Every structure is written in C-alpha cells, then in structure tokens.
Amino acid sequence: MNRQLYDLTAADGTRFSPYCWRVKLALAHKNLKYESIPWHFTEKGAIAASGQEKVPVLQDGANIVSDSQIIADYLERTYPNEESLFGDPPARALTMFVKEWAETVLHPAVARVVVVDVYRRIAPQDQAYFRTTREAMFKRSLEEIEAGRGAALEALQTALRPLRRLLGGQRFIAGESPNWADHVVFSALQWGRLMSSTPLLAENDAILDWMSRVLATYGLD
Ligand SMILES: N[C@@H](CCC(=O)N[C@@H](CS)C(=O)NCC(=O)O)C(=O)O
C-alpha cells in the first residue's frame, strides 16, 4: 500500500493522538486505506522529510503532508469524488468554529485530566522529553498538575455542556452523518477516553452514544 500515516503510540501500542485520530477518521470518510506507522515523541528523524516535528504526517504516494487541518484539506482536494469532509463553503466555515472551540477549550480541558496518565503510559525513552515539554507548556510540574486532576475533571464536564445538549437533539454535530466537525471533537474525547485512568464520561452520557455512532459509521471500534 502506498499510503502511510505516522501515528503517535503509547508503550503498549495504543494510538492516542487526537490529531492523528482526526486524520484516521478523515481517511475512513474518504474510503482510503493506509498503513499506520507507530511513532514515538522522540523519533523526530522518522518524520524529518515533512519539514516539522509533529504527527500526523501522511505519506500519500509521492506527497508528504503534515498538520491535521492541512491533511484534511489535501484529502478533500485530492479525492473530490469521495464524500466531502466539510460540505458546502458555509458549512466549512462553521466547521472552522468547531475546530477552534476544540483546540482552545476542549483540548486544554482534556489535557489537564490526562497529561499525567499519558506520561505514565508512553515509552520510557519518551518520558523525559514529555515531562520537560509539558511542564513548560503548563508552567507547572506534572505532580502539581496531578494534584488538580479532580477539579480538571469537573471543569471538563462544564466544557462539554454545549456538546451534550446538542447531541440530545441530533445524531451528529454535522447533522445526519458525521463530517470533519465530528472528527475533530470525537478525536479530542477519544484521546481522553483511551488514556484516562478514570472514566471521563458517565455510562449513560449521550456523548458516549455519539462516539459509538461515529466509530460505527466507519466500521471502527
Ligand atoms: N497543529 C497540528 C498539531 C499536531 C500535534 O501537536 N501533534 C502532537 C501529537 S498529538 C505531536 O506530534 N507532538 C510532538 C511533540 O510534542 O514533540 C495538527 O493539527 O496536526
């Protein structure tokens, strides 16, 4: 297969990156098969050809594309005969609001809950790098972040209120079927769900049902 996705991995093989999940859902949406290449935080050399140091990196034939949004735009442009990731231009514009909300509100809220869980589950060779970069990002030690985990879990519930209310009345963020808006929000919560040492959502939460519907749409589990 001539399509590879460099995909962040934990020590046990769990692929947990929210940005990589977005691209996996977008590839499924476009009916495109790919090979998932496990990648560790410190394996910068493996993705050097992309000209930057983060995943996802998609190698599609001769094309090397990085950054989840740029990859989504690339897939939309390159595979126009498959189902659209965004819908018409006004729908795409609204989707960009969802992406900004996800990155400025939801990602930080999930990160505050799971960052220490992630630290414990990544490969030993990644841990020192992860600690240094994340402590600089949060301006606090991992131990201080962990002390605030209970409050962070509560704050996450508050951040999720608009999503929970929306999903009480419609099947997907994009309406009757999922698109990039669903992919972006799902992926943030999938990262949390896969890495959190405690459940993020109650068993009867409408958000969990929606996550199952997203996966089922693409035959994933
Ligand atoms: N804006 C980028 C963000 C990608 C990103 O932050 N990826 C993280 C994994 S979730 C990463 O590769 N981090 C490497 C590092 O921190 O060194 C996108 O949308 O793809």
The ligand as a MOL file (V3000), in Angstrom:
LIG
                    3D

  0  0  0     0  0            999 V3000
M  V30 BEGIN CTAB
M  V30 COUNTS 20 19 0 0 0
M  V30 BEGIN ATOM
M  V30 1 N -1.4580 21.5520 14.5240 0
M  V30 2 C -1.0130 20.1660 14.4760 0
M  V30 3 C -0.7110 19.6830 15.8910 0
M  V30 4 C -0.0630 18.2990 15.9000 0
M  V30 5 C 0.4320 17.9040 17.2740 0
M  V30 6 O 0.5090 18.7060 18.2310 0
M  V30 7 N 0.8340 16.6220 17.3890 0
M  V30 8 C 1.3800 16.1090 18.6190 0
M  V30 9 C 0.7700 14.7480 18.9490 0
M  V30 10 S -0.9170 14.9080 19.4430 0
M  V30 11 C 2.8620 15.8430 18.4180 0
M  V30 12 O 3.2560 15.2810 17.4140 0
M  V30 13 N 3.6900 16.2470 19.3680 0
M  V30 14 C 5.0880 16.0240 19.2570 0
M  V30 15 C 5.8270 16.7600 20.3190 0
M  V30 16 O 5.2020 17.3020 21.2280 0
M  V30 17 O 7.0470 16.7680 20.2330 0
M  V30 18 C -2.0800 19.3230 13.7750 0
M  V30 19 O -3.2400 19.7770 13.6800 0
M  V30 20 O -1.7450 18.2470 13.2750 0
M  V30 END ATOM
M  V30 BEGIN BOND
M  V30 1 1 1 2
M  V30 2 1 2 3
M  V30 3 1 2 18
M  V30 4 1 3 4
M  V30 5 1 4 5
M  V30 6 2 5 6
M  V30 7 1 5 7
M  V30 8 1 7 8
M  V30 9 1 8 9
M  V30 10 1 8 11
M  V30 11 1 9 10
M  V30 12 2 11 12
M  V30 13 1 11 13
M  V30 14 1 13 14
M  V30 15 1 14 15
M  V30 16 2 15 16
M  V30 17 1 15 17
M  V30 18 2 18 19
M  V30 19 1 18 20
M  V30 END BOND
M  V30 END CTAB
M  END
